[in-house]
Amino acid sequence: MGHYRKGHFRKDGKWVSGHYVSTFGRKRKSASPQGCAVVFFGGIISLLIYLLR
């Protein structure tokens, strides 16, 4: 699931080169910022456990 996006200028004027966009990934990110935080904190906790071991 996804599509190839041609190069274009963004609204803020930055040039975005052509790349493959996965619509599924973008939808998930915008839908659940909480899930991203969970992964982030999970990484920190696992890192702490690894360092303290």
mmCIF entry with sequence, helices, sheets and N, C-alpha, C, O atoms, coordinates in Angstrom:
data_MODEL
# 
_entry.id   MODEL 
# 
_entity.id                         1 
_entity.type                       polymer 
_entity.pdbx_number_of_molecules   1 
# 
_entity_poly.entity_id                      1 
_entity_poly.type                           'polypeptide(L)' 
_entity_poly.nstd_linkage                   no 
_entity_poly.nstd_monomer                   no 
_entity_poly.pdbx_seq_one_letter_code       MGHYRKGHFRKDGKWVSGHYVSTFGRKRKSASPQGCAVVFFGGIISLLIYLLR 
_entity_poly.pdbx_seq_one_letter_code_can   MGHYRKGHFRKDGKWVSGHYVSTFGRKRKSASPQGCAVVFFGGIISLLIYLLR 
_entity_poly.pdbx_strand_id                 A 
# 
loop_
_entity_poly_seq.entity_id 
_entity_poly_seq.num 
_entity_poly_seq.mon_id 
_entity_poly_seq.hetero 
1 1  MET n 
1 2  GLY n 
1 3  HIS n 
1 4  TYR n 
1 5  ARG n 
1 6  LYS n 
1 7  GLY n 
1 8  HIS n 
1 9  PHE n 
1 10 ARG n 
1 11 LYS n 
1 12 ASP n 
1 13 GLY n 
1 14 LYS n 
1 15 TRP n 
1 16 VAL n 
1 17 SER n 
1 18 GLY n 
1 19 HIS n 
1 20 TYR n 
1 21 VAL n 
1 22 SER n 
1 23 THR n 
1 24 PHE n 
1 25 GLY n 
1 26 ARG n 
1 27 LYS n 
1 28 ARG n 
1 29 LYS n 
1 30 SER n 
1 31 ALA n 
1 32 SER n 
1 33 PRO n 
1 34 GLN n 
1 35 GLY n 
1 36 CYS n 
1 37 ALA n 
1 38 VAL n 
1 39 VAL n 
1 40 PHE n 
1 41 PHE n 
1 42 GLY n 
1 43 GLY n 
1 44 ILE n 
1 45 ILE n 
1 46 SER n 
1 47 LEU n 
1 48 LEU n 
1 49 ILE n 
1 50 TYR n 
1 51 LEU n 
1 52 LEU n 
1 53 ARG n 
# 
_struct_asym.id          A 
_struct_asym.entity_id   1 
# 
loop_
_struct_conf.conf_type_id 
_struct_conf.id 
_struct_conf.pdbx_PDB_helix_id 
_struct_conf.beg_label_comp_id 
_struct_conf.beg_label_asym_id 
_struct_conf.beg_label_seq_id 
_struct_conf.pdbx_beg_PDB_ins_code 
_struct_conf.end_label_comp_id 
_struct_conf.end_label_asym_id 
_struct_conf.end_label_seq_id 
_struct_conf.pdbx_end_PDB_ins_code 
_struct_conf.beg_auth_comp_id 
_struct_conf.beg_auth_asym_id 
_struct_conf.beg_auth_seq_id 
_struct_conf.end_auth_comp_id 
_struct_conf.end_auth_asym_id 
_struct_conf.end_auth_seq_id 
_struct_conf.pdbx_PDB_helix_class 
_struct_conf.details 
_struct_conf.pdbx_PDB_helix_length 
HELX_P HELX_P1 AA1 THR A 23 ? ALA A 31 ? THR A 23 ALA A 31 1 ? 9  
HELX_P HELX_P2 AA2 PRO A 33 ? LEU A 52 ? PRO A 33 LEU A 52 1 ? 20 
# 
_struct_conf_type.id          HELX_P 
_struct_conf_type.criteria    ? 
_struct_conf_type.reference   ? 
# 
loop_
_struct_sheet.id 
_struct_sheet.type 
_struct_sheet.number_strands 
_struct_sheet.details 
AA1 ? 2 ? 
AA2 ? 2 ? 
# 
loop_
_struct_sheet_order.sheet_id 
_struct_sheet_order.range_id_1 
_struct_sheet_order.range_id_2 
_struct_sheet_order.offset 
_struct_sheet_order.sense 
AA1 1 2 ? anti-parallel 
AA2 1 2 ? anti-parallel 
# 
loop_
_struct_sheet_range.sheet_id 
_struct_sheet_range.id 
_struct_sheet_range.beg_label_comp_id 
_struct_sheet_range.beg_label_asym_id 
_struct_sheet_range.beg_label_seq_id 
_struct_sheet_range.pdbx_beg_PDB_ins_code 
_struct_sheet_range.end_label_comp_id 
_struct_sheet_range.end_label_asym_id 
_struct_sheet_range.end_label_seq_id 
_struct_sheet_range.pdbx_end_PDB_ins_code 
_struct_sheet_range.beg_auth_comp_id 
_struct_sheet_range.beg_auth_asym_id 
_struct_sheet_range.beg_auth_seq_id 
_struct_sheet_range.end_auth_comp_id 
_struct_sheet_range.end_auth_asym_id 
_struct_sheet_range.end_auth_seq_id 
AA1 1 HIS A 3  ? ARG A 5  ? HIS A 3  ARG A 5  
AA1 2 HIS A 19 ? VAL A 21 ? HIS A 19 VAL A 21 
AA2 1 HIS A 8  ? PHE A 9  ? HIS A 8  PHE A 9  
AA2 2 TRP A 15 ? VAL A 16 ? TRP A 15 VAL A 16 
# 
loop_
_atom_site.group_PDB 
_atom_site.id 
_atom_site.type_symbol 
_atom_site.label_atom_id 
_atom_site.label_alt_id 
_atom_site.label_comp_id 
_atom_site.label_asym_id 
_atom_site.label_entity_id 
_atom_site.label_seq_id 
_atom_site.pdbx_PDB_ins_code 
_atom_site.Cartn_x 
_atom_site.Cartn_y 
_atom_site.Cartn_z 
_atom_site.occupancy 
_atom_site.B_iso_or_equiv 
_atom_site.pdbx_formal_charge 
_atom_site.auth_seq_id 
_atom_site.auth_comp_id 
_atom_site.auth_asym_id 
_atom_site.auth_atom_id 
_atom_site.pdbx_PDB_model_num 
ATOM 1   N N  . MET A 1 1  ? 0.840  -1.205 0.000  1.00 0.00 ? 1  MET A N  1 
ATOM 2   C CA . MET A 1 1  ? 0.000  0.000  0.000  1.00 0.00 ? 1  MET A CA 1 
ATOM 3   C C  . MET A 1 1  ? 0.873  1.253  0.000  1.00 0.00 ? 1  MET A C  1 
ATOM 4   O O  . MET A 1 1  ? 1.701  1.454  0.889  1.00 0.00 ? 1  MET A O  1 
ATOM 5   N N  . GLY A 1 2  ? 0.672  2.072  -0.997 1.00 0.00 ? 2  GLY A N  1 
ATOM 6   C CA . GLY A 1 2  ? 1.457  3.302  -1.077 1.00 0.00 ? 2  GLY A CA 1 
ATOM 7   C C  . GLY A 1 2  ? 1.534  3.780  -2.508 1.00 0.00 ? 2  GLY A C  1 
ATOM 8   O O  . GLY A 1 2  ? 0.968  3.163  -3.411 1.00 0.00 ? 2  GLY A O  1 
ATOM 9   N N  . HIS A 1 3  ? 2.234  4.880  -2.715 1.00 0.00 ? 3  HIS A N  1 
ATOM 10  C CA . HIS A 1 3  ? 2.381  5.418  -4.067 1.00 0.00 ? 3  HIS A CA 1 
ATOM 11  C C  . HIS A 1 3  ? 3.676  6.209  -4.157 1.00 0.00 ? 3  HIS A C  1 
ATOM 12  O O  . HIS A 1 3  ? 4.223  6.646  -3.144 1.00 0.00 ? 3  HIS A O  1 
ATOM 13  N N  . TYR A 1 4  ? 4.165  6.388  -5.391 1.00 0.00 ? 4  TYR A N  1 
ATOM 14  C CA . TYR A 1 4  ? 5.389  7.157  -5.575 1.00 0.00 ? 4  TYR A CA 1 
ATOM 15  C C  . TYR A 1 4  ? 5.042  8.614  -5.787 1.00 0.00 ? 4  TYR A C  1 
ATOM 16  O O  . TYR A 1 4  ? 4.214  8.944  -6.637 1.00 0.00 ? 4  TYR A O  1 
ATOM 17  N N  . ARG A 1 5  ? 5.666  9.484  -5.023 1.00 0.00 ? 5  ARG A N  1 
ATOM 18  C CA . ARG A 1 5  ? 5.393  10.913 -5.115 1.00 0.00 ? 5  ARG A CA 1 
ATOM 19  C C  . ARG A 1 5  ? 6.517  11.592 -5.867 1.00 0.00 ? 5  ARG A C  1 
ATOM 20  O O  . ARG A 1 5  ? 7.690  11.390 -5.551 1.00 0.00 ? 5  ARG A O  1 
ATOM 21  N N  . LYS A 1 6  ? 6.170  12.398 -6.862 1.00 0.00 ? 6  LYS A N  1 
ATOM 22  C CA . LYS A 1 6  ? 7.187  13.127 -7.622 1.00 0.00 ? 6  LYS A CA 1 
ATOM 23  C C  . LYS A 1 6  ? 7.758  14.258 -6.776 1.00 0.00 ? 6  LYS A C  1 
ATOM 24  O O  . LYS A 1 6  ? 7.164  14.663 -5.777 1.00 0.00 ? 6  LYS A O  1 
ATOM 25  N N  . GLY A 1 7  ? 8.929  14.766 -7.194 1.00 0.00 ? 7  GLY A N  1 
ATOM 26  C CA . GLY A 1 7  ? 9.540  15.887 -6.483 1.00 0.00 ? 7  GLY A CA 1 
ATOM 27  C C  . GLY A 1 7  ? 8.647  17.112 -6.541 1.00 0.00 ? 7  GLY A C  1 
ATOM 28  O O  . GLY A 1 7  ? 7.993  17.360 -7.554 1.00 0.00 ? 7  GLY A O  1 
ATOM 29  N N  . HIS A 1 8  ? 8.617  17.876 -5.464 1.00 0.00 ? 8  HIS A N  1 
ATOM 30  C CA . HIS A 1 8  ? 7.783  19.078 -5.420 1.00 0.00 ? 8  HIS A CA 1 
ATOM 31  C C  . HIS A 1 8  ? 8.256  20.008 -4.306 1.00 0.00 ? 8  HIS A C  1 
ATOM 32  O O  . HIS A 1 8  ? 9.035  19.613 -3.439 1.00 0.00 ? 8  HIS A O  1 
ATOM 33  N N  . PHE A 1 9  ? 7.774  21.243 -4.346 1.00 0.00 ? 9  PHE A N  1 
ATOM 34  C CA . PHE A 1 9  ? 8.081  22.192 -3.280 1.00 0.00 ? 9  PHE A CA 1 
ATOM 35  C C  . PHE A 1 9  ? 6.988  22.134 -2.228 1.00 0.00 ? 9  PHE A C  1 
ATOM 36  O O  . PHE A 1 9  ? 5.800  22.126 -2.550 1.00 0.00 ? 9  PHE A O  1 
ATOM 37  N N  . ARG A 1 10 ? 7.398  22.094 -0.970 1.00 0.00 ? 10 ARG A N  1 
ATOM 38  C CA . ARG A 1 10 ? 6.411  22.109 0.105  1.00 0.00 ? 10 ARG A CA 1 
ATOM 39  C C  . ARG A 1 10 ? 5.891  23.526 0.304  1.00 0.00 ? 10 ARG A C  1 
ATOM 40  O O  . ARG A 1 10 ? 6.405  24.477 -0.285 1.00 0.00 ? 10 ARG A O  1 
ATOM 41  N N  . LYS A 1 11 ? 4.863  23.656 1.144  1.00 0.00 ? 11 LYS A N  1 
ATOM 42  C CA . LYS A 1 11 ? 4.280  24.975 1.407  1.00 0.00 ? 11 LYS A CA 1 
ATOM 43  C C  . LYS A 1 11 ? 5.307  25.936 2.001  1.00 0.00 ? 11 LYS A C  1 
ATOM 44  O O  . LYS A 1 11 ? 5.282  27.132 1.709  1.00 0.00 ? 11 LYS A O  1 
ATOM 45  N N  . ASP A 1 12 ? 6.206  25.417 2.831  1.00 0.00 ? 12 ASP A N  1 
ATOM 46  C CA . ASP A 1 12 ? 7.220  26.289 3.459  1.00 0.00 ? 12 ASP A CA 1 
ATOM 47  C C  . ASP A 1 12 ? 8.402  26.562 2.528  1.00 0.00 ? 12 ASP A C  1 
ATOM 48  O O  . ASP A 1 12 ? 9.363  27.220 2.928  1.00 0.00 ? 12 ASP A O  1 
ATOM 49  N N  . GLY A 1 13 ? 8.342  26.063 1.290  1.00 0.00 ? 13 GLY A N  1 
ATOM 50  C CA . GLY A 1 13 ? 9.370  26.396 0.304  1.00 0.00 ? 13 GLY A CA 1 
ATOM 51  C C  . GLY A 1 13 ? 10.492 25.387 0.184  1.00 0.00 ? 13 GLY A C  1 
ATOM 52  O O  . GLY A 1 13 ? 11.357 25.535 -0.680 1.00 0.00 ? 13 GLY A O  1 
ATOM 53  N N  . LYS A 1 14 ? 10.503 24.355 1.035  1.00 0.00 ? 14 LYS A N  1 
ATOM 54  C CA . LYS A 1 14 ? 11.557 23.343 0.944  1.00 0.00 ? 14 LYS A CA 1 
ATOM 55  C C  . LYS A 1 14 ? 11.266 22.392 -0.205 1.00 0.00 ? 14 LYS A C  1 
ATOM 56  O O  . LYS A 1 14 ? 10.109 22.071 -0.475 1.00 0.00 ? 14 LYS A O  1 
ATOM 57  N N  . TRP A 1 15 ? 12.312 21.946 -0.878 1.00 0.00 ? 15 TRP A N  1 
ATOM 58  C CA . TRP A 1 15 ? 12.147 21.008 -1.992 1.00 0.00 ? 15 TRP A CA 1 
ATOM 59  C C  . TRP A 1 15 ? 12.107 19.582 -1.460 1.00 0.00 ? 15 TRP A C  1 
ATOM 60  O O  . TRP A 1 15 ? 12.984 19.159 -0.707 1.00 0.00 ? 15 TRP A O  1 
ATOM 61  N N  . VAL A 1 16 ? 11.088 18.858 -1.859 1.00 0.00 ? 16 VAL A N  1 
ATOM 62  C CA . VAL A 1 16 ? 10.967 17.457 -1.474 1.00 0.00 ? 16 VAL A CA 1 
ATOM 63  C C  . VAL A 1 16 ? 11.215 16.609 -2.708 1.00 0.00 ? 16 VAL A C  1 
ATOM 64  O O  . VAL A 1 16 ? 10.461 16.687 -3.678 1.00 0.00 ? 16 VAL A O  1 
ATOM 65  N N  . SER A 1 17 ? 12.270 15.796 -2.680 1.00 0.00 ? 17 SER A N  1 
ATOM 66  C CA . SER A 1 17 ? 12.587 14.960 -3.836 1.00 0.00 ? 17 SER A CA 1 
ATOM 67  C C  . SER A 1 17 ? 11.600 13.803 -3.925 1.00 0.00 ? 17 SER A C  1 
ATOM 68  O O  . SER A 1 17 ? 10.929 13.468 -2.949 1.00 0.00 ? 17 SER A O  1 
ATOM 69  N N  . GLY A 1 18 ? 11.521 13.201 -5.101 1.00 0.00 ? 18 GLY A N  1 
ATOM 70  C CA . GLY A 1 18 ? 10.598 12.093 -5.304 1.00 0.00 ? 18 GLY A CA 1 
ATOM 71  C C  . GLY A 1 18 ? 10.933 10.931 -4.386 1.00 0.00 ? 18 GLY A C  1 
ATOM 72  O O  . GLY A 1 18 ? 12.098 10.561 -4.243 1.00 0.00 ? 18 GLY A O  1 
ATOM 73  N N  . HIS A 1 19 ? 9.922  10.360 -3.769 1.00 0.00 ? 19 HIS A N  1 
ATOM 74  C CA . HIS A 1 19 ? 10.128 9.215  -2.895 1.00 0.00 ? 19 HIS A CA 1 
ATOM 75  C C  . HIS A 1 19 ? 8.837  8.418  -2.785 1.00 0.00 ? 19 HIS A C  1 
ATOM 76  O O  . HIS A 1 19 ? 7.756  8.889  -3.138 1.00 0.00 ? 19 HIS A O  1 
ATOM 77  N N  . TYR A 1 20 ? 8.985  7.195  -2.282 1.00 0.00 ? 20 TYR A N  1 
ATOM 78  C CA . TYR A 1 20 ? 7.825  6.321  -2.137 1.00 0.00 ? 20 TYR A CA 1 
ATOM 79  C C  . TYR A 1 20 ? 7.125  6.626  -0.825 1.00 0.00 ? 20 TYR A C  1 
ATOM 80  O O  . TYR A 1 20 ? 7.741  6.595  0.240  1.00 0.00 ? 20 TYR A O  1 
ATOM 81  N N  . VAL A 1 21 ? 5.834  6.920  -0.907 1.00 0.00 ? 21 VAL A N  1 
ATOM 82  C CA . VAL A 1 21 ? 5.069  7.275  0.289  1.00 0.00 ? 21 VAL A CA 1 
ATOM 83  C C  . VAL A 1 21 ? 4.142  6.122  0.638  1.00 0.00 ? 21 VAL A C  1 
ATOM 84  O O  . VAL A 1 21 ? 3.332  5.701  -0.187 1.00 0.00 ? 21 VAL A O  1 
ATOM 85  N N  . SER A 1 22 ? 4.258  5.610  1.861  1.00 0.00 ? 22 SER A N  1 
ATOM 86  C CA . SER A 1 22 ? 3.335  4.570  2.311  1.00 0.00 ? 22 SER A CA 1 
ATOM 87  C C  . SER A 1 22 ? 2.189  5.248  3.051  1.00 0.00 ? 22 SER A C  1 
ATOM 88  O O  . SER A 1 22 ? 2.380  5.780  4.145  1.00 0.00 ? 22 SER A O  1 
ATOM 89  N N  . THR A 1 23 ? 1.016  5.230  2.466  1.00 0.00 ? 23 THR A N  1 
ATOM 90  C CA . THR A 1 23 ? -0.142 5.907  3.052  1.00 0.00 ? 23 THR A CA 1 
ATOM 91  C C  . THR A 1 23 ? -0.489 5.293  4.401  1.00 0.00 ? 23 THR A C  1 
ATOM 92  O O  . THR A 1 23 ? -0.930 5.987  5.318  1.00 0.00 ? 23 THR A O  1 
ATOM 93  N N  . PHE A 1 24 ? -0.285 3.981  4.512  1.00 0.00 ? 24 PHE A N  1 
ATOM 94  C CA . PHE A 1 24 ? -0.599 3.287  5.763  1.00 0.00 ? 24 PHE A CA 1 
ATOM 95  C C  . PHE A 1 24 ? 0.232  3.842  6.921  1.00 0.00 ? 24 PHE A C  1 
ATOM 96  O O  . PHE A 1 24 ? -0.296 4.133  7.994  1.00 0.00 ? 24 PHE A O  1 
ATOM 97  N N  . GLY A 1 25 ? 1.543  3.983  6.688  1.00 0.00 ? 25 GLY A N  1 
ATOM 98  C CA . GLY A 1 25 ? 2.437  4.494  7.724  1.00 0.00 ? 25 GLY A CA 1 
ATOM 99  C C  . GLY A 1 25 ? 2.061  5.901  8.147  1.00 0.00 ? 25 GLY A C  1 
ATOM 100 O O  . GLY A 1 25 ? 2.060  6.218  9.336  1.00 0.00 ? 25 GLY A O  1 
ATOM 101 N N  . ARG A 1 26 ? 1.736  6.762  7.153  1.00 0.00 ? 26 ARG A N  1 
ATOM 102 C CA . ARG A 1 26 ? 1.397  8.147  7.464  1.00 0.00 ? 26 ARG A CA 1 
ATOM 103 C C  . ARG A 1 26 ? 0.110  8.224  8.272  1.00 0.00 ? 26 ARG A C  1 
ATOM 104 O O  . ARG A 1 26 ? -0.002 9.022  9.202  1.00 0.00 ? 26 ARG A O  1 
ATOM 105 N N  . LYS A 1 27 ? -0.860 7.390  7.912  1.00 0.00 ? 27 LYS A N  1 
ATOM 106 C CA . LYS A 1 27 ? -2.133 7.391  8.639  1.00 0.00 ? 27 LYS A CA 1 
ATOM 107 C C  . LYS A 1 27 ? -1.928 6.957  10.090 1.00 0.00 ? 27 LYS A C  1 
ATOM 108 O O  . LYS A 1 27 ? -2.486 7.547  11.015 1.00 0.00 ? 27 LYS A O  1 
ATOM 109 N N  . ARG A 1 28 ? -1.115 5.914  10.268 1.00 0.00 ? 28 ARG A N  1 
ATOM 110 C CA . ARG A 1 28 ? -0.870 5.411  11.628 1.00 0.00 ? 28 ARG A CA 1 
ATOM 111 C C  . ARG A 1 28 ? -0.194 6.462  12.491 1.00 0.00 ? 28 ARG A C  1 
ATOM 112 O O  . ARG A 1 28 ? -0.544 6.624  13.660 1.00 0.00 ? 28 ARG A O  1 
ATOM 113 N N  . LYS A 1 29 ? 0.770  7.179  11.927 1.00 0.00 ? 29 LYS A N  1 
ATOM 114 C CA . LYS A 1 29 ? 1.492  8.209  12.693 1.00 0.00 ? 29 LYS A CA 1 
ATOM 115 C C  . LYS A 1 29 ? 0.542  9.305  13.164 1.00 0.00 ? 29 LYS A C  1 
ATOM 116 O O  . LYS A 1 29 ? 0.549  9.677  14.337 1.00 0.00 ? 29 LYS A O  1 
ATOM 117 N N  . SER A 1 30 ? -0.282 9.824  12.239 1.00 0.00 ? 30 SER A N  1 
ATOM 118 C CA . SER A 1 30 ? -1.183 10.919 12.573 1.00 0.00 ? 30 SER A CA 1 
ATOM 119 C C  . SER A 1 30 ? -2.289 10.446 13.516 1.00 0.00 ? 30 SER A C  1 
ATOM 120 O O  . SER A 1 30 ? -2.778 11.216 14.344 1.00 0.00 ? 30 SER A O  1 
ATOM 121 N N  . ALA A 1 31 ? -2.680 9.169  13.386 1.00 0.00 ? 31 ALA A N  1 
ATOM 122 C CA . ALA A 1 31 ? -3.783 8.650  14.192 1.00 0.00 ? 31 ALA A CA 1 
ATOM 123 C C  . ALA A 1 31 ? -3.352 8.393  15.635 1.00 0.00 ? 31 ALA A C  1 
ATOM 124 O O  . ALA A 1 31 ? -4.130 8.630  16.559 1.00 0.00 ? 31 ALA A O  1 
ATOM 125 N N  . SER A 1 32 ? -2.116 7.911  15.844 1.00 0.00 ? 32 SER A N  1 
ATOM 126 C CA . SER A 1 32 ? -1.709 7.549  17.206 1.00 0.00 ? 32 SER A CA 1 
ATOM 127 C C  . SER A 1 32 ? -0.339 8.121  17.567 1.00 0.00 ? 32 SER A C  1 
ATOM 128 O O  . SER A 1 32 ? 0.665  7.418  17.453 1.00 0.00 ? 32 SER A O  1 
ATOM 129 N N  . PRO A 1 33 ? -0.279 9.379  17.999 1.00 0.00 ? 33 PRO A N  1 
ATOM 130 C CA . PRO A 1 33 ? 0.974  9.914  18.541 1.00 0.00 ? 33 PRO A CA 1 
ATOM 131 C C  . PRO A 1 33 ? 1.302  9.242  19.870 1.00 0.00 ? 33 PRO A C  1 
ATOM 132 O O  . PRO A 1 33 ? 2.461  9.195  20.282 1.00 0.00 ? 33 PRO A O  1 
ATOM 133 N N  . GLN A 1 34 ? 0.264  8.718  20.542 1.00 0.00 ? 34 GLN A N  1 
ATOM 134 C CA . GLN A 1 34 ? 0.432  8.014  21.809 1.00 0.00 ? 34 GLN A CA 1 
ATOM 135 C C  . GLN A 1 34 ? 1.255  6.746  21.603 1.00 0.00 ? 34 GLN A C  1 
ATOM 136 O O  . GLN A 1 34 ? 2.138  6.436  22.402 1.00 0.00 ? 34 GLN A O  1 
ATOM 137 N N  . GLY A 1 35 ? 0.964  6.020  20.538 1.00 0.00 ? 35 GLY A N  1 
ATOM 138 C CA . GLY A 1 35 ? 1.689  4.789  20.241 1.00 0.00 ? 35 GLY A CA 1 
ATOM 139 C C  . GLY A 1 35 ? 3.172  5.053  20.044 1.00 0.00 ? 35 GLY A C  1 
ATOM 140 O O  . GLY A 1 35 ? 4.015  4.258  20.458 1.00 0.00 ? 35 GLY A O  1 
ATOM 141 N N  . CYS A 1 36 ? 3.489  6.186  19.402 1.00 0.00 ? 36 CYS A N  1 
ATOM 142 C CA . CYS A 1 36 ? 4.877  6.576  19.178 1.00 0.00 ? 36 CYS A CA 1 
ATOM 143 C C  . CYS A 1 36 ? 5.562  6.811  20.518 1.00 0.00 ? 36 CYS A C  1 
ATOM 144 O O  . CYS A 1 36 ? 6.707  6.402  20.712 1.00 0.00 ? 36 CYS A O  1 
ATOM 145 N N  . ALA A 1 37 ? 4.863  7.470  21.446 1.00 0.00 ? 37 ALA A N  1 
ATOM 146 C CA . ALA A 1 37 ? 5.408  7.758  22.774 1.00 0.00 ? 37 ALA A CA 1 
ATOM 147 C C  . ALA A 1 37 ? 5.676  6.459  23.525 1.00 0.00 ? 37 ALA A C  1 
ATOM 148 O O  . ALA A 1 37 ? 6.689  6.326  24.212 1.00 0.00 ? 37 ALA A O  1 
ATOM 149 N N  . VAL A 1 38 ? 4.756  5.497  23.389 1.00 0.00 ? 38 VAL A N  1 
ATOM 150 C CA . VAL A 1 38 ? 4.915  4.202  24.061 1.00 0.00 ? 38 VAL A CA 1 
ATOM 151 C C  . VAL A 1 38 ? 6.185  3.515  23.570 1.00 0.00 ? 38 VAL A C  1 
ATOM 152 O O  . VAL A 1 38 ? 6.953  2.981  24.369 1.00 0.00 ? 38 VAL A O  1 
ATOM 153 N N  . VAL A 1 39 ? 6.405  3.528  22.259 1.00 0.00 ? 39 VAL A N  1 
ATOM 154 C CA . VAL A 1 39 ? 7.614  2.922  21.682 1.00 0.00 ? 39 VAL A CA 1 
ATOM 155 C C  . VAL A 1 39 ? 8.852  3.651  22.187 1.00 0.00 ? 39 VAL A C  1 
ATOM 156 O O  . VAL A 1 39 ? 9.862  3.027  22.516 1.00 0.00 ? 39 VAL A O  1 
ATOM 157 N N  . PHE A 1 40 ? 8.764  4.988  22.246 1.00 0.00 ? 40 PHE A N  1 
ATOM 158 C CA . PHE A 1 40 ? 9.883  5.818  22.688 1.00 0.00 ? 40 PHE A CA 1 
ATOM 159 C C  . PHE A 1 40 ? 10.257 5.501  24.134 1.00 0.00 ? 40 PHE A C  1 
ATOM 160 O O  . PHE A 1 40 ? 11.426 5.271  24.444 1.00 0.00 ? 40 PHE A O  1 
ATOM 161 N N  . PHE A 1 41 ? 9.245  5.492  25.025 1.00 0.00 ? 41 PHE A N  1 
ATOM 162 C CA . PHE A 1 41 ? 9.505  5.205  26.437 1.00 0.00 ? 41 PHE A CA 1 
ATOM 163 C C  . PHE A 1 41 ? 9.963  3.760  26.628 1.00 0.00 ? 41 PHE A C  1 
ATOM 164 O O  . PHE A 1 41 ? 10.817 3.476  27.467 1.00 0.00 ? 41 PHE A O  1 
ATOM 165 N N  . GLY A 1 42 ? 9.391  2.863  25.850 1.00 0.00 ? 42 GLY A N  1 
ATOM 166 C CA . GLY A 1 42 ? 9.804  1.464  25.916 1.00 0.00 ? 42 GLY A CA 1 
ATOM 167 C C  . GLY A 1 42 ? 11.281 1.317  25.595 1.00 0.00 ? 42 GLY A C  1 
ATOM 168 O O  . GLY A 1 42 ? 11.991 0.539  26.233 1.00 0.00 ? 42 GLY A O  1 
ATOM 169 N N  . GLY A 1 43 ? 11.741 2.072  24.598 1.00 0.00 ? 43 GLY A N  1 
ATOM 170 C CA . GLY A 1 43 ? 13.152 2.049  24.229 1.00 0.00 ? 43 GLY A CA 1 
ATOM 171 C C  . GLY A 1 43 ? 14.037 2.563  25.347 1.00 0.00 ? 43 GLY A C  1 
ATOM 172 O O  . GLY A 1 43 ? 15.096 1.998  25.619 1.00 0.00 ? 43 GLY A O  1 
ATOM 173 N N  . ILE A 1 44 ? 13.598 3.650  26.005 1.00 0.00 ? 44 ILE A N  1 
ATOM 174 C CA . ILE A 1 44 ? 14.374 4.236  27.108 1.00 0.00 ? 44 ILE A CA 1 
ATOM 175 C C  . ILE A 1 44 ? 14.459 3.250  28.271 1.00 0.00 ? 44 ILE A C  1 
ATOM 176 O O  . ILE A 1 44 ? 15.529 3.048  28.844 1.00 0.00 ? 44 ILE A O  1 
ATOM 177 N N  . ILE A 1 45 ? 13.317 2.634  28.617 1.00 0.00 ? 45 ILE A N  1 
ATOM 178 C CA . ILE A 1 45 ? 13.277 1.691  29.739 1.00 0.00 ? 45 ILE A CA 1 
ATOM 179 C C  . ILE A 1 45 ? 14.177 0.491  29.457 1.00 0.00 ? 45 ILE A C  1 
ATOM 180 O O  . ILE A 1 45 ? 14.938 0.064  30.325 1.00 0.00 ? 45 ILE A O  1 
ATOM 181 N N  . SER A 1 46 ? 14.089 -0.055 28.239 1.00 0.00 ? 46 SER A N  1 
ATOM 182 C CA . SER A 1 46 ? 14.921 -1.208 27.886 1.00 0.00 ? 46 SER A CA 1 
ATOM 183 C C  . SER A 1 46 ? 16.400 -0.830 27.911 1.00 0.00 ? 46 SER A C  1 
ATOM 184 O O  . SER A 1 46 ? 17.249 -1.646 28.268 1.00 0.00 ? 46 SER A O  1 
ATOM 185 N N  . LEU A 1 47 ? 16.704 0.416  27.528 1.00 0.00 ? 47 LEU A N  1 
ATOM 186 C CA . LEU A 1 47 ? 18.085 0.893  27.551 1.00 0.00 ? 47 LEU A CA 1 
ATOM 187 C C  . LEU A 1 47 ? 18.582 0.993  28.994 1.00 0.00 ? 47 LEU A C  1 
ATOM 188 O O  . LEU A 1 47 ? 19.712 0.606  29.291 1.00 0.00 ? 47 LEU A O  1 
ATOM 189 N N  . LEU A 1 48 ? 17.735 1.517  29.894 1.00 0.00 ? 48 LEU A N  1 
ATOM 190 C CA . LEU A 1 48 ? 18.099 1.624  31.311 1.00 0.00 ? 48 LEU A CA 1 
ATOM 191 C C  . LEU A 1 48 ? 18.343 0.243  31.907 1.00 0.00 ? 48 LEU A C  1 
ATOM 192 O O  . LEU A 1 48 ? 19.322 0.037  32.626 1.00 0.00 ? 48 LEU A O  1 
ATOM 193 N N  . ILE A 1 49 ? 17.457 -0.701 31.611 1.00 0.00 ? 49 ILE A N  1 
ATOM 194 C CA . ILE A 1 49 ? 17.610 -2.075 32.112 1.00 0.00 ? 49 ILE A CA 1 
ATOM 195 C C  . ILE A 1 49 ? 18.924 -2.663 31.607 1.00 0.00 ? 49 ILE A C  1 
ATOM 196 O O  . ILE A 1 49 ? 19.638 -3.341 32.347 1.00 0.00 ? 49 ILE A O  1 
ATOM 197 N N  . TYR A 1 50 ? 19.238 -2.394 30.327 1.00 0.00 ? 50 TYR A N  1 
ATOM 198 C CA . TYR A 1 50 ? 20.469 -2.903 29.726 1.00 0.00 ? 50 TYR A CA 1 
ATOM 199 C C  . TYR A 1 50 ? 21.696 -2.316 30.421 1.00 0.00 ? 50 TYR A C  1 
ATOM 200 O O  . TYR A 1 50 ? 22.673 -3.025 30.664 1.00 0.00 ? 50 TYR A O  1 
ATOM 201 N N  . LEU A 1 51 ? 21.646 -1.007 30.745 1.00 0.00 ? 51 LEU A N  1 
ATOM 202 C CA . LEU A 1 51 ? 22.788 -0.345 31.383 1.00 0.00 ? 51 LEU A CA 1 
ATOM 203 C C  . LEU A 1 51 ? 22.953 -0.786 32.836 1.00 0.00 ? 51 LEU A C  1 
ATOM 204 O O  . LEU A 1 51 ? 24.077 -0.930 33.317 1.00 0.00 ? 51 LEU A O  1 
ATOM 205 N N  . LEU A 1 52 ? 21.844 -1.001 33.533 1.00 0.00 ? 52 LEU A N  1 
ATOM 206 C CA . LEU A 1 52 ? 21.902 -1.364 34.952 1.00 0.00 ? 52 LEU A CA 1 
ATOM 207 C C  . LEU A 1 52 ? 22.245 -2.837 35.164 1.00 0.00 ? 52 LEU A C  1 
ATOM 208 O O  . LEU A 1 52 ? 22.639 -3.231 36.263 1.00 0.00 ? 52 LEU A O  1 
ATOM 209 N N  . ARG A 1 53 ? 22.097 -3.658 34.112 1.00 0.00 ? 53 ARG A N  1 
ATOM 210 C CA . ARG A 1 53 ? 22.295 -5.091 34.261 1.00 0.00 ? 53 ARG A CA 1 
ATOM 211 C C  . ARG A 1 53 ? 23.719 -5.435 34.670 1.00 0.00 ? 53 ARG A C  1 
ATOM 212 O O  . ARG A 1 53 ? 24.047 -6.609 34.837 1.00 0.00 ? 53 ARG A O  1 
# 
